[in-house]
């Protein structure tokens, strides 16, 4: 049995989202040799190579064609506008006038299934050695945690509740971009926001926003390319010499079996399995990736099941 050790440098899946005008596209333009799949039409102020996208088919075709280019980073601007194209294409193909015409919640489940297949296509760019950056807008939602005494506002991805968990699970890096503000107290005891010009990048989940990093980045960084440049050094497209067979690993199978229903439905929705299969039928390479982050994977499947039940 051949086992490889240590970290493996590869292309990165990055999702960046944030408040209005914080500079999401400008920051994405600093990634290694980017090609923008411009769905919003919002890159005219940037000196970048772009492909203007106006339909779902154009977007999926562009992903296929991008694999054969020599661009180092593919930027999808933006994920929420991509979901909008997905909805438009679904309605056109089924001759519906509204997503609600499918019945309560059913239309959004169909959209999530399409978005899952879309992310699988995006993953092929990673296999080709290209970084992928998905830009998204943010929204403020009222959130009530099971262990909290009261509800509170937090920032989330501006996608449907069915598609957002897929994007979060897909990402290696999920970064929230915002302006840094401080609160001072006036003589009357009221809070007053000051500052608001410094731009920061947040990498760790908090009650106020979603974020994550698999690269050990600091919780808060200046919104500068130098903060993350070391993650995007030249990567080899060569695959690992050996993928550990599913039967060689222990512990994680029990975690998947414990949540069999949620895991299977999630994988079917993502297009990884057919309705007759279970997670045990997944390719060894896929199971290897799941085993390395099984808790995160199971939690995402549970979250997806709750959003679609």
C-alpha positions in Angstrom: 0.0 0.0 0.0 1.5 3.3 -1.1 0.6 6.3 1.1 1.6 9.9 0.4 2.2 12.4 3.2 2.1 16.1 3.7 0.2 18.9 2.1 -0.5 18.9 -1.6 -0.6 22.1 -3.5 -3.5 22.3 -5.9 -5.9 24.8 -7.5 -8.3 26.5 -5.0 -12.1 26.8 -4.9 -12.7 30.2 -3.5 -16.1 32.0 -2.8 -15.9 35.6 -2.0 -18.9 37.6 -1.0 -19.5 40.9 0.8 -21.3 44.2 1.2 -22.0 46.6 -1.7 -19.0 48.4 -3.3 -16.4 46.7 -1.1 -14.4 45.7 -4.1 -15.2 42.0 -4.7 -14.5 42.0 -8.5 -11.5 44.3 -8.1 -10.0 41.8 -5.6 -10.8 38.8 -7.8 -9.0 40.5 -10.7 -5.7 40.2 -8.7 -5.8 36.4 -8.9 -3.3 34.7 -11.2 -4.2 35.4 -14.9 -8.0 35.5 -14.5 -10.7 35.1 -17.1 -14.0 36.6 -16.0 -17.3 34.9 -16.9 -19.1 38.2 -16.6 -22.8 37.5 -16.0 -23.6 40.9 -14.3 -21.8 43.1 -16.9 -20.0 44.7 -14.0 -16.3 44.4 -15.0 -16.2 47.3 -17.5 -14.1 49.3 -15.0 -11.5 46.5 -14.8 -8.6 45.8 -17.2 -9.4 42.1 -17.4 -10.1 39.4 -20.0 -13.8 38.6 -19.9 -16.5 36.5 -21.6 -19.9 38.1 -21.4 -22.6 35.7 -20.3 -26.4 36.1 -20.7 -27.8 32.6 -20.7 -27.4 29.4 -18.7 -26.2 27.6 -21.8 -23.6 30.2 -22.5 -22.4 29.8 -18.9 -22.2 26.0 -19.0 -20.5 26.0 -22.4 -18.0 28.6 -21.2 -17.0 26.3 -18.3 -16.2 23.5 -20.8 -14.3 25.7 -23.1 -12.3 27.3 -20.3 -10.6 24.0 -19.5 -8.7 24.2 -22.7 -7.4 27.7 -22.2 -4.2 28.8 -20.5 -5.9 31.1 -18.0 -4.9 30.3 -14.4 -8.1 31.5 -12.7 -11.7 31.4 -13.8 -13.9 34.0 -12.1 -17.7 33.6 -12.1 -19.2 37.0 -11.5 -21.5 36.3 -9.8 -22.9 33.1 -8.3 -26.3 34.7 -7.5 -26.7 35.9 -11.0 -25.8 32.5 -12.2 -28.6 31.1 -10.1 -30.9 33.6 -11.8 -29.9 32.4 -15.2 -30.5 28.8 -13.9 -34.1 29.8 -12.9 -34.8 31.5 -16.2 -33.5 28.4 -18.2 -35.6 26.1 -16.0 -38.8 28.1 -16.6 -38.2 28.3 -20.3 -37.5 24.6 -20.7 -40.6 23.7 -18.7 -42.8 26.5 -20.1 -43.6 27.9 -16.7 -44.0 31.5 -15.9 -42.9 31.4 -12.2 -40.8 29.3 -10.0 -43.8 28.9 -7.7 -45.7 27.2 -10.5 -44.0 23.9 -9.6 -45.6 23.9 -6.2 -44.4 25.0 -2.8 -40.6 24.7 -2.7 -40.4 22.2 -5.5 -39.1 24.7 -8.1 -36.2 25.7 -5.8 -35.3 22.1 -5.3 -35.0 21.7 -9.0 -32.8 24.8 -9.2 -30.6 23.4 -6.5 -30.2 20.1 -8.4 -29.1 22.1 -11.5 -26.7 24.2 -9.4 -25.2 21.1 -8.0 -24.4 19.8 -11.5 -23.1 23.2 -12.3 -20.6 23.0 -9.4 -19.6 19.5 -10.5 -18.6 21.1 -13.9 -16.8 23.8 -12.1 -14.8 21.1 -10.2 -13.4 19.9 -13.6 -11.6 23.2 -13.8 -9.9 22.4 -10.5 -8.8 19.1 -11.9 -7.3 21.0 -14.8 -5.2 23.0 -12.5 -7.2 26.2 -12.6 -8.3 28.2 -9.6 -12.0 29.0 -9.5 -13.4 32.1 -7.9 -17.1 32.6 -7.4 -18.2 36.1 -6.5 -21.5 36.5 -4.6 -23.4 39.3 -3.1 -24.5 39.3 0.6 -27.9 39.7 2.2 -28.9 40.3 5.8 -31.3 37.7 7.2 -32.9 37.3 10.6 -31.5 34.2 12.2 -32.6 32.3 15.3 -30.1 29.7 16.5 -31.5 26.8 18.6 -29.3 27.7 21.6 -29.8 31.5 21.4 -32.2 33.4 23.6 -33.2 35.8 20.8 -33.0 36.1 17.0 -30.3 38.3 15.5 -29.3 39.6 12.0 -26.4 38.1 10.1 -24.9 38.2 6.6 -25.4 35.3 4.3 -24.8 34.5 0.6 -27.5 36.0 -1.5 -28.7 32.7 -3.0 -31.7 30.6 -2.3 -31.7 28.6 0.9 -31.4 25.4 -1.2 -28.4 26.5 -3.2 -26.4 28.4 -0.6 -25.3 25.2 1.4 -24.0 23.7 -1.9 -21.8 26.6 -2.5 -20.5 26.7 1.0 -19.7 23.0 1.0 -18.0 23.4 -2.4 -15.6 26.1 -1.3 -12.1 25.5 0.1 -12.1 29.2 1.1 -15.2 31.2 1.9 -14.3 34.8 2.6 -16.5 37.6 3.7 -15.5 41.1 2.6 -16.6 44.3 4.4 -15.6 47.7 5.6 -14.2 47.8 9.1 -16.1 50.0 11.5 -15.8 50.9 15.2 -18.5 51.9 17.6 -18.0 54.7 20.0 -20.4 55.8 22.7 -21.8 59.4 22.7 -22.4 61.4 25.8 -26.1 60.3 25.7 -25.0 56.7 25.8 -25.9 55.9 22.2 -23.5 54.0 19.9 -22.0 55.8 16.9 -20.2 54.1 14.0 -16.9 55.6 13.0 -14.3 54.7 10.4 -15.7 52.5 7.6 -13.0 53.1 5.0 -10.6 50.2 5.8 -11.5 47.1 3.8 -11.0 43.7 5.4 -11.2 40.0 4.6 -12.8 37.7 7.2 -12.1 33.9 7.0 -13.7 32.4 10.1 -17.3 31.7 10.9 -19.0 33.9 13.4 -22.5 34.7 14.5 -22.5 37.7 12.2 -21.5 36.0 8.9 -20.5 32.8 7.2 -16.8 32.2 6.5 -14.3 29.4 6.5 -10.7 28.6 5.6 -8.9 25.3 5.0 -5.5 27.0 4.7 -5.0 28.3 8.3 -5.5 32.0 7.4 -5.8 34.5 10.2 -9.4 35.4 11.2 -9.1 38.9 9.9 -6.8 40.2 7.1 -6.4 43.4 5.1 -8.2 43.2 1.8 -5.0 43.1 -0.1 -3.6 40.5 -2.5 -0.5 40.1 -0.3 -2.7 38.6 2.4 -3.6 35.5 0.4 -1.0 35.4 -2.5 0.9 32.4 -1.0 -2.1 30.2 -1.5 -2.0 30.5 -5.2 1.5 29.6 -6.1 2.0 27.5 -9.2 0.2 24.2 -8.9 0.8 20.9 -10.6 -2.0 19.3 -12.5 -0.7 15.8 -11.7 -3.1 13.8 -9.6 -1.9 12.0 -6.4 0.1 8.9 -7.0 -2.3 6.9 -4.9 -5.9 7.4 -3.8 -6.5 5.6 -0.5 -9.2 3.0 -1.1 -12.4 3.4 0.9 -11.8 0.0 2.6 -8.5 1.3 3.9 -10.0 4.0 5.9 -11.9 3.7 9.2 -14.2 5.8 11.3 -15.7 8.0 8.7 -18.0 5.3 7.3 -19.9 5.1 10.6 -20.4 8.9 10.4 -22.0 8.6 6.9 -24.1 5.6 7.9 -25.4 7.5 10.9 -26.9 10.1 8.6 -27.6 7.7 5.6 -30.8 9.4 4.5 -29.5 13.0 4.5 -26.2 12.0 2.8 -27.8 9.9 0.1 -30.4 12.6 -0.8 -27.7 15.3 -0.8 -25.5 13.2 -3.2 -28.5 12.5 -5.5 -29.4 16.2 -5.6 -25.8 17.0 -6.5 -25.9 14.6 -9.4 -23.2 12.4 -7.8 -25.6 9.4 -7.4 -28.7 8.1 -9.1 -31.9 7.5 -7.0 -31.1 3.7 -6.8 -27.6 4.3 -5.4 -26.2 5.1 -1.9 -23.0 6.8 -0.8 -21.2 3.4 -0.9 -21.5 3.5 -4.7 -19.4 6.7 -5.0 -16.1 6.6 -6.8 -13.1 6.0 -4.5 -11.7 9.4 -5.4 -14.9 11.1 -4.2 -15.1 9.0 -1.0 -11.5 9.9 -0.3 -12.3 13.6 -0.4 -15.3 13.1 1.8 -13.4 11.1 4.4 -10.9 13.9 4.8 -13.6 16.3 5.9 -16.5 14.0 6.9 -17.9 16.2 9.7 -18.2 19.2 7.5 -19.7 17.1 4.7 -22.3 15.5 6.9 -23.3 18.9 8.4 -23.8 20.3 5.0 -26.0 17.3 4.0 -28.0 17.8 7.1 -28.4 21.5 6.5 -29.4 20.8 2.9 -32.0 18.3 4.0 -33.5 20.8 6.5 -33.7 23.5 3.8 -35.5 21.1 1.4 -37.8 19.3 3.7 
